[in-house]
Amino acid sequence: MINSFAELPGTLIAGLRFLFFPDRDFLQKKYEDHRRFTIIVSAFLSVLWAALWGWDWVIDPVGADNTVVLRLFFLVALAYSLTLYFIRKSSSWLAIITVVGMLAAEANFILILNHLDNGIVYGLGGFMYCMFIAVLVFQCFSLITNIIYTLSATLLPHLAGELAIADNFQHFQYAALIWPAALLAIVTQVVQSHHYLLRYKLERQLEALSTTDALTGARNRRYFIPLLAKEIRRAKRTGQKLSLLMLDIDMFKRVNDTYGHLTGDRVIHNVSVIGHQFARDIDVVARLGGEEFAILLTACDQQQAVQVAERIRSAIASVTMYSEDKAVFSYTVSIGVAELEESDKDERCFLGRADSALYEAKESGRNRVVLATDVKGVFNSRNRALTSENSECPES
Ligand SMILES: Nc1nc2c(ncn2[C@@H]2O[C@H](COP(=O)(O)OP(=O)(O)OP(=O)(O)O)[C@@H](O)[C@H]2O)c(=O)[nH]1
């Protein structure tokens, strides 16, 4: 966000630096957002360029007999469109293939013009096309790819003229018309890419806001539940251990009633801070709502998970808190621990087992850690919303 006009140059320079050296995530998102557009444009151009044989015929009906086959070559771009339809991952190879393919199309165009009377003069408009095309087709690639293509496409006819591949090529005439168009294309690409960068940043900010809990900065339920489902699938596929802690503040209503909601909020925040302290970078701490947290421990079996839970529980129990009016108090948490089992059909079953262990921890006196496999008998969950009535989770 730009707060003052004085910040504008710095922001623009930082934006441009990023556009020239973007990260993988940005390139992938740009590709995903523009891929369909590139598929449509290249398919359209393919057919249009082939159909422009009609223009060859208008210029020179005799020469046009020799351009039919060359015109048909443009239809290869249809195969490119089709390929792009299946490739969902952006890569530098794809960008290189696109640049080379488009330059090959331009070279083909030069060969077509050679067959026509005054072809190179009539073809000047066609070279101008290449500039517009860069803006359209290359939107899904990096700015640097855009610029490399535009400059190469501008230089190629000069080179063809120098090597006598393009007949009667007039360097000055061509340069006077095409170089300003190339410059305009590059400016358009920069502005367009910068706009996209602003949109990308806003989207990322929105995403972070919508998946982060405002009070604690931890991940929220919206982020956590789909992630849990994904991690369960991954763990089942790879055979990696996955454990889950369900944590709930004990007698929290009393904290609120005695010390006020502001202090209650600080207690919730404190749980998040301590949870993060004991979690590794690959673990995810989430506030599921109210005074309830979940911590997902990847590559972690139930023994290790119990150790982590025990450390969190005792760290929280030893914290001294101060209320708004400086009263000293402490608080405790109960934690249910579950390790993913083959019988956990989905995230609701896994959460349900951790939750029933948490229920048991509360029932058996609070301020303790209970392992789901130690919970016998009727399946009890404090939080029915976690476990669907339709879910076919086995009883513990
Ligand atoms: N300060 C504050 N309180 C909250 C927030 N969200 C929920 N609460 C309170 O958390 C309390 C939860 O109380 P209960 O569900 O009865 O549980 P408890 O008092 O912790 O009792 P046990 O869980 O059985 O140990 C309620 O008083 C809610 O108002 C919040 O964001 N901030």
The ligand as an SDF file (V2000), in Angstrom:
LIG
                    3D

 32 34  0  0  0  0  0  0  0  0999 V2000
  -12.1390  -13.5930   26.0790 N   0  0  0  0  0  0  0  0  0  0  0  0
  -12.6470  -14.3970   25.1750 C   0  0  0  0  0  0  0  0  0  0  0  0
  -13.4990  -15.3710   25.5600 N   0  0  0  0  0  0  0  0  0  0  0  0
  -13.9770  -16.2260   24.6310 C   0  0  0  0  0  0  0  0  0  0  0  0
  -13.6190  -16.1110   23.2770 C   0  0  0  0  0  0  0  0  0  0  0  0
  -14.2560  -17.0950   22.5930 N   0  0  0  0  0  0  0  0  0  0  0  0
  -14.9750  -17.7980   23.4950 C   0  0  0  0  0  0  0  0  0  0  0  0
  -14.8120  -17.2780   24.7290 N   0  0  0  0  0  0  0  0  0  0  0  0
  -15.3960  -17.7380   25.9740 C   0  0  0  0  0  0  0  0  0  0  0  0
  -14.8590  -19.0160   26.2940 O   0  0  0  0  0  0  0  0  0  0  0  0
  -15.7350  -19.5930   27.2460 C   0  0  0  0  0  0  0  0  0  0  0  0
  -15.8080  -21.0840   27.0010 C   0  0  0  0  0  0  0  0  0  0  0  0
  -16.3990  -21.6560   28.0960 O   0  0  0  0  0  0  0  0  0  0  0  0
  -16.8630  -23.1530   28.1710 P   0  0  0  0  0  0  0  0  0  0  0  0
  -17.0600  -23.6860   26.7800 O   0  0  0  0  0  0  0  0  0  0  0  0
  -18.0260  -23.2190   29.1090 O   0  0  0  0  0  0  0  0  0  0  0  0
  -15.6430  -23.9310   28.7300 O   0  0  0  0  0  0  0  0  0  0  0  0
  -14.7310  -23.6960   29.9930 P   0  0  0  0  0  0  0  0  0  0  0  0
  -15.2420  -22.6450   30.9190 O   0  0  0  0  0  0  0  0  0  0  0  0
  -13.3560  -23.4660   29.4420 O   0  0  0  0  0  0  0  0  0  0  0  0
  -14.8200  -25.0870   30.6880 O   0  0  0  0  0  0  0  0  0  0  0  0
  -14.1110  -26.4220   30.2810 P   0  0  0  0  0  0  0  0  0  0  0  0
  -13.7780  -26.3510   28.8410 O   0  0  0  0  0  0  0  0  0  0  0  0
  -15.0970  -27.4930   30.5580 O   0  0  0  0  0  0  0  0  0  0  0  0
  -12.8730  -26.5230   31.1030 O   0  0  0  0  0  0  0  0  0  0  0  0
  -17.0830  -18.8810   27.1480 C   0  0  0  0  0  0  0  0  0  0  0  0
  -17.2860  -18.1030   28.2890 O   0  0  0  0  0  0  0  0  0  0  0  0
  -16.8820  -17.9620   25.9390 C   0  0  0  0  0  0  0  0  0  0  0  0
  -17.5430  -16.7290   26.0980 O   0  0  0  0  0  0  0  0  0  0  0  0
  -12.7410  -15.0460   22.9040 C   0  0  0  0  0  0  0  0  0  0  0  0
  -12.3660  -14.8670   21.7270 O   0  0  0  0  0  0  0  0  0  0  0  0
  -12.2700  -14.2330   23.8750 N   0  0  0  0  0  0  0  0  0  0  0  0
  1  2  1  0
  2  3  2  0
  2 32  1  0
  3  4  1  0
  4  5  2  0
  4  8  1  0
  5  6  1  0
  5 30  1  0
  6  7  2  0
  7  8  1  0
  8  9  1  0
  9 10  1  0
  9 28  1  0
 10 11  1  0
 11 12  1  0
 11 26  1  0
 12 13  1  0
 13 14  1  0
 14 15  2  0
 14 16  1  0
 14 17  1  0
 17 18  1  0
 18 19  2  0
 18 20  1  0
 18 21  1  0
 21 22  1  0
 22 23  2  0
 22 24  1  0
 22 25  1  0
 26 27  1  0
 26 28  1  0
 28 29  1  0
 30 31  2  0
 30 32  1  0
M  END
$$$$
